[in-house]
Amino acid sequence: MYIWPVQPLQTQIVIVGAGPGGAAAALKLHALGIPCVLIDQAVFPRDKVCGDAISGKAATLLNRLDPEFMASFRERTDQQIGAWGIQFVAPNGTAVDIPFKFPYDKDREPAPGYVAKRLDFDQLLIEKVLSADSIQFHQGIRIEHYERTALGYRISNSDGTFIVDCTLLILADGANSGFARKEAGLEKDLRHHAGAVRAYFKNVEPLHPDNFIELHYLKEVNPGYFWIFPLPNGYANVGLGMRSDFIKKQKINLREVFLQTVKEHPLLAHRFSRATLESPVLGYGLPLGSRPRPISGDHYLLVGDAGHLIDPLTGEGIGNAIYSGFIAAEQAQKCLETDDYSASFLKAYDQRVARVLGSEMKLSYQLQRMLRYPWLTNTLANWISRHHWLVELISRMYTDLELRKQLVNPLFWGRVLKKLLFS
Ligand SMILES: Cc1cc2nc3c(=O)[nH]c(=O)nc-3n(C[C@H](O)[C@H](O)[C@H](O)COP(=O)(O)OP(=O)(O)OC[C@H]3O[C@@H](n4cnc5c(N)ncnc54)[C@H](O)[C@@H]3O)c2cc1C
């Protein structure tokens, strides 16, 4: 039997991966009136191992792109829960509640952050993608081969039944991106990478009345943290993450430490006494942005986790994936206008991403290293928990990066100590 050769699909822009980064790039291109092909190996709705916290940054960016999207997300109260702050718990058990906004009024304002299962959140983004006529979306296709051509790239699945030729390739295929590793040369660096596990529980008690997400800094998981993030209908996303070089050095089995923490940790186990485990404990990697990397080259751009853009302190990656997706779309527009897809022209993408995320990543990395000293974390938590003005000041740091930089300035803490001693 003669098998007809597959006719390659011809397009200018292809995005591989339809998670938050890829979907954001496609939706931004749509808003700019530029068609694209979007491909994902999964058929949606699909799960993604994550803590499910949707930060204020992610919510603000999506609201900027399409206020209706965020409005419909907020209406889905069975799928998302509004989060009003973060509870930081030091190794000695001292809890510090830092609201995202100070003061806040739950009855009058939309929540600054959310927690929503990625199964639901990503599906909502995909619904938006499906309603955009300029996005040609192919689900259930895993791209295995990338071949450089005279005009750009030819990509295909394993058996060659799906082939696309494009001039610009946007890789948003996540933490295990084959292209990022093999073609772009972004090897895994354990000092700038974290491993994490998460599971869904029901009836973890008590949860914060204003749905603060909880980060517990434990001596056993350092640098890293154990988290409890509330979800609707009595569920919670519970997990544990740690820097990969320490996991390796200390030969830590994250899944075991996680289950042991839930069962036996003196500060946490009682909260799980009536809780039921509602899912398997699943793990995944987090490529951290603490080491700046090249994220573009001839005819390609790396977005989100594929470009190692996760915050090294918080593990937040959804907001940065969306941000880089938007910037990639705007860069693609410039490429089309100038017909220039060269590595030197695409460097402008790296520079813009570095401008909007670079200082934040650097600061988060400094804070990650600072919090490695339990005595220091305990001391700071003790100070902050006793002084309302400090809580208010630190709350303002969520949105004011210049102010946040004070956290790693010894002079700032010196002034705080002076005020605590003499006021
Ligand atoms: C345990 C854990 C907890 C986390 N908690 C949080 C949190 O609470 N908040 C937060 O903001 N971030 C969190 N993160 C980080 C966050 O999950 C990622 O930063 C975010 O998902 C990045 O989005 P992305 O679009 O770059 O990649 P992804 O969301 O991973 O999407 C990549 C997409 O590419 C597709 N794909 C992959 N390979 C191929 C291929 N070869 N062909 C076709 N398609 C392909 C996949 O199916 C997937 O849909 C956490 C991560 C982990 C591991």
The ligand as a MOL file (V3000), in Angstrom:
LIG
                    3D

  0  0  0     0  0            999 V3000
M  V30 BEGIN CTAB
M  V30 COUNTS 53 58 0 0 0
M  V30 BEGIN ATOM
M  V30 1 C 5.0340 21.0500 42.7090 0
M  V30 2 C 4.9800 22.4150 42.0590 0
M  V30 3 C 4.2920 23.4370 42.6720 0
M  V30 4 C 4.1890 24.6800 42.0480 0
M  V30 5 N 3.4140 25.6400 42.6240 0
M  V30 6 C 3.2020 26.8020 41.9840 0
M  V30 7 C 2.2610 27.7410 42.4850 0
M  V30 8 O 1.5720 27.5110 43.4830 0
M  V30 9 N 2.1040 28.9130 41.8160 0
M  V30 10 C 2.8120 29.1930 40.6840 0
M  V30 11 O 2.6520 30.2820 40.1240 0
M  V30 12 N 3.6900 28.2900 40.1680 0
M  V30 13 C 3.8720 27.1010 40.7730 0
M  V30 14 N 4.7070 26.1650 40.2090 0
M  V30 15 C 5.3560 26.4650 38.9290 0
M  V30 16 C 4.3340 26.3670 37.7840 0
M  V30 17 O 3.7100 25.1110 37.8150 0
M  V30 18 C 5.0150 26.5730 36.4310 0
M  V30 19 O 5.9040 27.6440 36.5450 0
M  V30 20 C 4.0210 26.8760 35.3230 0
M  V30 21 O 3.1960 25.7760 35.0850 0
M  V30 22 C 4.7940 27.2290 34.0390 0
M  V30 23 O 3.9080 27.3510 32.9520 0
M  V30 24 P 4.4260 26.9550 31.4800 0
M  V30 25 O 3.3250 27.3380 30.5650 0
M  V30 26 O 5.7650 27.4920 31.2590 0
M  V30 27 O 4.6070 25.3740 31.5100 0
M  V30 28 P 3.5510 24.2200 31.8320 0
M  V30 29 O 2.4430 24.7130 32.6460 0
M  V30 30 O 4.3490 23.0680 32.3280 0
M  V30 31 O 2.9570 23.8610 30.4030 0
M  V30 32 C 3.7450 23.1970 29.4320 0
M  V30 33 C 2.8100 22.5440 28.4140 0
M  V30 34 O 3.6030 21.9980 27.3670 0
M  V30 35 C 3.0990 20.7450 26.9930 0
M  V30 36 N 4.2170 19.9880 26.4030 0
M  V30 37 C 5.3310 19.5730 27.0350 0
M  V30 38 N 6.1520 18.9410 26.1580 0
M  V30 39 C 5.5200 18.9580 24.9640 0
M  V30 40 C 5.8570 18.4660 23.6770 0
M  V30 41 N 7.0070 17.8080 23.4370 0
M  V30 42 N 4.9730 18.6300 22.6570 0
M  V30 43 C 3.7960 19.2750 22.8830 0
M  V30 44 N 3.4370 19.7730 24.0820 0
M  V30 45 C 4.2880 19.6230 25.1050 0
M  V30 46 C 2.5530 20.1450 28.2790 0
M  V30 47 O 1.5430 19.1810 28.0210 0
M  V30 48 C 2.0030 21.3970 29.0080 0
M  V30 49 O 0.6360 21.5880 28.7450 0
M  V30 50 C 4.8450 24.9140 40.8140 0
M  V30 51 C 5.5610 23.8820 40.1910 0
M  V30 52 C 5.6230 22.6370 40.8010 0
M  V30 53 C 6.3620 21.5310 40.1050 0
M  V30 END ATOM
M  V30 BEGIN BOND
M  V30 1 1 1 2
M  V30 2 1 2 3
M  V30 3 2 2 52
M  V30 4 2 3 4
M  V30 5 1 4 5
M  V30 6 1 4 50
M  V30 7 2 5 6
M  V30 8 1 6 7
M  V30 9 1 6 13
M  V30 10 2 7 8
M  V30 11 1 7 9
M  V30 12 1 9 10
M  V30 13 2 10 11
M  V30 14 1 10 12
M  V30 15 2 12 13
M  V30 16 1 13 14
M  V30 17 1 14 15
M  V30 18 1 14 50
M  V30 19 1 15 16
M  V30 20 1 16 17
M  V30 21 1 16 18
M  V30 22 1 18 19
M  V30 23 1 18 20
M  V30 24 1 20 21
M  V30 25 1 20 22
M  V30 26 1 22 23
M  V30 27 1 23 24
M  V30 28 2 24 25
M  V30 29 1 24 26
M  V30 30 1 24 27
M  V30 31 1 27 28
M  V30 32 2 28 29
M  V30 33 1 28 30
M  V30 34 1 28 31
M  V30 35 1 31 32
M  V30 36 1 32 33
M  V30 37 1 33 34
M  V30 38 1 33 48
M  V30 39 1 34 35
M  V30 40 1 35 36
M  V30 41 1 35 46
M  V30 42 1 36 37
M  V30 43 1 36 45
M  V30 44 2 37 38
M  V30 45 1 38 39
M  V30 46 1 39 40
M  V30 47 2 39 45
M  V30 48 1 40 41
M  V30 49 2 40 42
M  V30 50 1 42 43
M  V30 51 2 43 44
M  V30 52 1 44 45
M  V30 53 1 46 47
M  V30 54 1 46 48
M  V30 55 1 48 49
M  V30 56 2 50 51
M  V30 57 1 51 52
M  V30 58 1 52 53
M  V30 END BOND
M  V30 END CTAB
M  END
